[in-house]
């Protein structure tokens, strides 16, 4: 299966906490996780100068699941790139928004809402609870996962009601969050997974890694339909003549 990882590189990743969490950079670390589990991975790095041009039509066409992590530079991505990704998801490609990618242009285009939420960055404890134990994303995951330090994301989260709610997060300060949710968009799936602040080594936790792997598997297309256009079909039963109105 072909994954395209679109990860941002920002200044906080180069600070002391960011380097301690991911000395190899977060994008490279997550890409290696998928590679060693048998996935074919294309890693695209967005920085302050990127406008999304690296995400070419060819890359989109070859991608089974696109996994996006962004934080500072959402507005730099060209609208037409986000729209191409939205159309690809409608055609069957999976899209996974990690952490602050809730404000990425592709995710907002797929949701049709602001995707605003509550947040607080003090490195508090999070307990991630599995709600739907029968869901494929939850397989092999403990009923709860403790993340020692994470950025708080909380309700209200301005998203459409999820088609599937897999996990919820509780934070040390008392907030709760719909932390792992799925939406179906025509032929494709969209997944939001909340943990993953760039200065916390959350993606090094084995249970979180299992969720990342499960998310990619669940979001993969059973079949890519491609672009459809309005058309006037011939009746499948052959020529028909309407001689009377019933």
N, C-alpha and C positions, 0 to 999 in steps of 0.2 A: 504494500500500500504506500502511496506517495503522499507525504506530508509537506506542506509549506509552512514554515514557522516565520512569522513576521514579528520581530522583537525590537524594541527601542533600546538605544544606548544613550543614556543621559548623564548629566554631571554627578548626580547622587550615586551612580554606580561606580564612579571613580573616587569617591570619598572613602574615608576609613571604614565606615560600616558596610558600604557597598562592596568594597574589595574583600573584606573579611567574609561576607556572606557568599560571594561568588568571585573568587580571584580570576577565574577563567571567563567571567561575564555570564550573566544569567542565560542569555540566548544560547551561548555555546554549551552551557551545562545541560539545558533542557534538550537541545538538539542531540547531544551525545546519549542522553537517556533513551530517546526514541531509536537512535541508530543501533544501540547495543541490544535493543529488543526487536530488531529485524525490520524496522521501517526505513524506507528510502526518504531521506530528509533534504529539503532545500531550505537553507537559513538565509533570511533577508534581514539586514540590520537597518533600522531607521534612526537617523540622528537629526539634529537641528536643520540640516541642509536637505533632508530627504522629502520628496513630494509624492512618493509612491510609485515613481516611474519604474523602479526595479521590479515591480509586480506586473510583468508583461502579460499580454493575452495568452502567450504560449504557456507560461507558468500556471496561469489560472486554469487553462484547459487541461493541463496534466495533473492538477491537484485533486486528490480525493478528499482531504481534510485540510483546511487552513486554520492554523492556531495563531492567535494574535495577542501580543502583549504590548501595550503602549501606556504612556503616562503624560509626558510633557508636550508632545508634538502632534497631538491629534489633528489640529487645524491645518497642519502642513500638508496632509494627504489630500490630493486632488479629488474633487467630488466625482469626477468621471471614473476614477479608480474604484472608489467605494461602490458606485452603482454597478460596475462590472462584476464586483464580488457579490453584490446582492443578487444579480441575475444568475450568476453561477450557482449560488445556493438554491435559488428557485429551480434550477435544472438538476440538482442532486448533490452538489458539493457540500460537505459538512463545514461548519464554521464554529470555532471555539474561541470565546472571548475570555481571557484570563485577567483577573484582578481589575486593574484600572482601564482595561480595554472596554469596560462598560461605557466609556465615553468615546470610543473609537468611532470614526465615521461609518465603517461597514456595519458595526453592531447597531448603531442608532438608526441606520437606514433600514435594517431588518426588523427592528422593533417598532419604528414609527413614533417613538416617544422621546422625551428628553434624556431618559436613563439616569437622571439625577438621584443621588442617595445621600445619606448622612455619613460622615467620616470623622475620624480622629486619629492622629498619628502620634501615639506615645508608647507603642510596643507592648500592648497589653496581651494577656492570654486569651486565646480563642479555643472553644470546644466545638468541634464540627460534628453534628449529629446526623446520622443516616435516618431519613424519614421513610423512604421506600426501599425496604430491604430486599425486595424481589427485583429491583431495577438492575439492568446489566451494568450500569456505572458503579453500583454499590457492591458488586461481587468481589469477594476477597478483601473487603474493607471492614475494619472493626466497626461496632455500632456507634462508637464515637472516637474522634481523633483529637488529641490535645496539640495545639500549636503554641509553643511557649511565648512567642512574641510575634504579633501581627498588627498591621494597620486595621483599625476598626472600620468596617463598613456596616451600616445599619439601615433599618427602615426609617422612614418610607423610601422605597426604591421604586422609582417611576418607570415601570415596565408593564407590558401587557401581562395578564395572568398567564403563568406558564402552563403549557400543556402537560408537563411532567415536573414535579418538584421532588428532587432526589435527596437533598441535604439542606439543613439549616444550621447557621452558626450562632453561637452564644458567646458574648464577649464579657470580659472581666468587669467592664463598666456597667453592664446590664442590658445592652442592646442586643437585638436579634437581627438576623439577616437571612433572606432566601439565598443560600450560598451556592447551590448547584441546581440549575433549572434548565429545562429543555423546551424549545419551541419547534414546531414543524412549519416550514415555509415551502409550500407547494410540494416539491420532491426532495427537499433537503432538510437537514436538522441543524439547529443552532443551539449551542450549549454555552451557558455562562458558569464559570467556576471562580469563586471569589478570592480564595487565598493567593498570596504571591507578591507581597510588597518587595521592592528591589533591594532593600537593606536588611531584610530578614531571610535567613536560609530555609524558608518554608519548603521549597522544592527538593530539599535534601532529606526530608522526612519520608521513610519508606511507604507509609500509608498514603501520603499525598502523591508519591510517585505512582502508586497503584491506581489511584483515581485518574491521574493524567493519562495513563495507558488505557484505562477503561473508557475514558471520554473519547479518545481518538477512535477506538474500535466502534463505539456506539454511533459516532457521528458519520462514519464512513458510508458512502452511498451504496445501496443495493444495486442501483442502476442509474446512470446519468441519462437524463432525457434530452438535454440540450434545449436550445431556444425554440419556442413554439410561436407561431403567428396565427392570427385570425384567418380562418379559411371557411369556404363553403363546400362541405363534402357531398359526394354523391351518396344517395341512400344505400346503406349496406344490403338492403333487400332487393335492390334493383330499381328500375323505373316504377314510380307509383303515380297514379292519377287520382286526384281527389275529385270525386263526382258529386259528392253530397256532404253537407255538414251535419255531423251527428250532434 
